[in-house]
Each structure stands twice: as structure tokens, then as C-alpha cells.
């Protein structure tokens, strides 16, 4: 049964990928990318990787769709016709694809118990993390404690992306006078009422995902994206000006490094206590308690950074759209 | 199998039929408005049936409550999405088939 579901999902994935290649209308392409991400999320669920599925659904299908749509609003929705021939590119793609498929023949069979991935560090995590860290959700233990340094790197990468976008597009501190006219979907009364009902629920759900990440699927990355989605929904239905009034771009700009610094400061505190960087055992008298404190704080740092970066990038893109509309 | 299992199976089957008819309608109906009608109505009713059918399979604990939350959210967002889509199409000047025919007739005479 699982094989059948896997096959159907993979077939749909391939069909979607081919549609993405051949469709010239970029709006449809963005929608298909969203579908592609949801199919990936469904595949991750069948592999029992709910945390990854959660991230894929919220980041891949949610936020990146919105960001790509706001890019299309600036650039136009038709793909440019390319006049030169594709022979060389096709050749390279075929060669690379062939090499990759040839490489899969050397890979171990899917799901075998003695695969290398199951024999390296995974048994140690599974055996000792209940006593060493004691969190019900082992994914969070691995992500935030054993692999805390990698997660720190990911958070810094997210922050670096924000720096890149801000330095290219710029985030204005306050909306210009040109944007004074009322915008947003004034025609859509139903949409506005439903958005008003659902925005508090979305923020509540984001907080639940943030602080329940130790016990169930979820954590800082997903929570930050969901919280940012609530504010983006507000900006889309009620106008950018009102959203900027609630959370100003300047605030977002200062909030983005706060999360990274919070994460790093946990590492520094553990160093001051005489342990290695990001070794949470020394944060409290009991090592297990110390692990819990450390994980909660660094997840909060991740959540803050991801939230502000996502919202900041949306502000930067939407600001460009409004500027283009005014001119 | 208990009575609840039968009821749940019936609900799941009903939801499946609803979803399938919605998908068929999406492909077979002639224009945008009839298509969105087919997909939105059957989506909502299919979601209600499937989630109630799933809820009957739980032990009536936190999972049931979560499923009901999902149902509430789907009932809130699904029809809203369809409404917004149809209204935007209308706003953008898309006409129904009878209106198109009338316009064509006016153009001829």
C-alpha cells in the first residue's frame, strides 16, 4: 500500500516538473511549484519525516509561493522567448542526469537496516537521547542539541539571505507619502472578514508550533514562517501600509539579528561556564534541565530570525511593487 | 467491526465520491464559473465527510479535537478562496456562457 502511494506521488511529482518546464505563463509555474512542494511534503509524511514535511509545506508551498508571486508582480508574468539553440545545454543536462542515475546504482537499497546512514551516529542518538536530553521529539534533540552548530549555520544563512535582499532592494523605514491612498482588497469584504478571523488563529498556531516543538513536530523554522505568513496575509488583504503600521520595516530589520545573537549568546554562556560552544549541559545544575533551557532558547532565536527575515523580504519585494505601481 | 467503523467507512466513501465528482466536474464543465462551482462545493462537502470519518476512527482524545480544528479551518478558508477567485474573475471582466452568447448576438444584430 505504501509503495502504491509512493509511486502515485512520485508520478505526480514528475508530471508537475514537466509541466513547469513547458508552461510559459509564470503565474501557473508558481502555482505548480506550490503543488510540487505539497507533493514533496506528502512524500516526507509517507517516510515518517513529519518535521521535514512541515517545513516543506510551510516554507516551500507557503512563503516561497508568496515571494515568487510578488517577484512576478514586478517582472511580468510571461517567460522571455529565448532565440539561441538549446542543444549544448540539453547535452550537458543529459550527461549530468545520466551520471547521477549511474551513481544511484552504487547506492544501498532503500530501507535496509544495515545502510550506512543507520550505522553511523543514528543509533547513538536513538539510544542515548531519551536519557541525555529527554525530549519526546527526537528530531528536535538532534537538530537543536547534537547538531546545534549546523542549525546555527542555517540560521546565519537565513540571516545572510536577508542582508542580501535588504542591500539590493532596501527596506524603507516608513512608507512614503505616495502610498497614502487606500489600497488592499477593498472589494473583497468576505476575504477581509475571514482574514480578520483567521489571523489571530494563525499567530496562535505559530506560537504553539514554536513552543510545542520539543514534544511534537515543529520548531523555530516552521513557527517563524507561519507567524510571518499571518502578517503577510494582513498586508495582502488590508494593504501594505496598514501592515507596516503594525510591524514596521525598521523593527523587522533590527529584529533579524536579535535571533542570531540570542542563539550565539547561548553558545557563549556555555563557553563561559567552561564547556564547549553550544554545550547546553552546563546551563543548569542538572544537565537534562540545561539541555531543555538551551533548546527552548535557541529555538526561540531561530523563530525570531526566520520570522523577521521572511517578513522583511516580503516588505522589500512588496515595496518595489508599490513603487512600480505609483510610477 | 463495530457500528462506528461502518459509519466511518461510509463517511470516508461518501467523501471520496464527493472529491472524485469534484475533480471530474473540474475537467468536464465548460467554463470557469461552472468549474469553480463544481470544485468548491464538492471540496467542502468532501472535506466534512472525510474528516468526520477519520474522527470516528480516533479514540476521541486530543487527535479528534485537532481534526475538528482542521475541519473548522477548511470550512472557513475553502469557500472563501473559491469566492475570492470567482469574484476576482468577475472583477477582471470574465463573462458566463449565457452572457457571452448574448454579447455575440448583440454584435451580429
Boltz contact constraints between the chains, C-beta under 6 A:
constraints:
  - contact:
      token1: [A, 188]
      token2: [B, 84]
      max_distance: 6.0
  - contact:
      token1: [A, 190]
      token2: [B, 83]
      max_distance: 6.0
  - contact:
      token1: [A, 191]
      token2: [B, 84]
      max_distance: 6.0
  - contact:
      token1: [A, 194]
      token2: [B, 76]
      max_distance: 6.0
  - contact:
      token1: [A, 194]
      token2: [B, 80]
      max_distance: 6.0
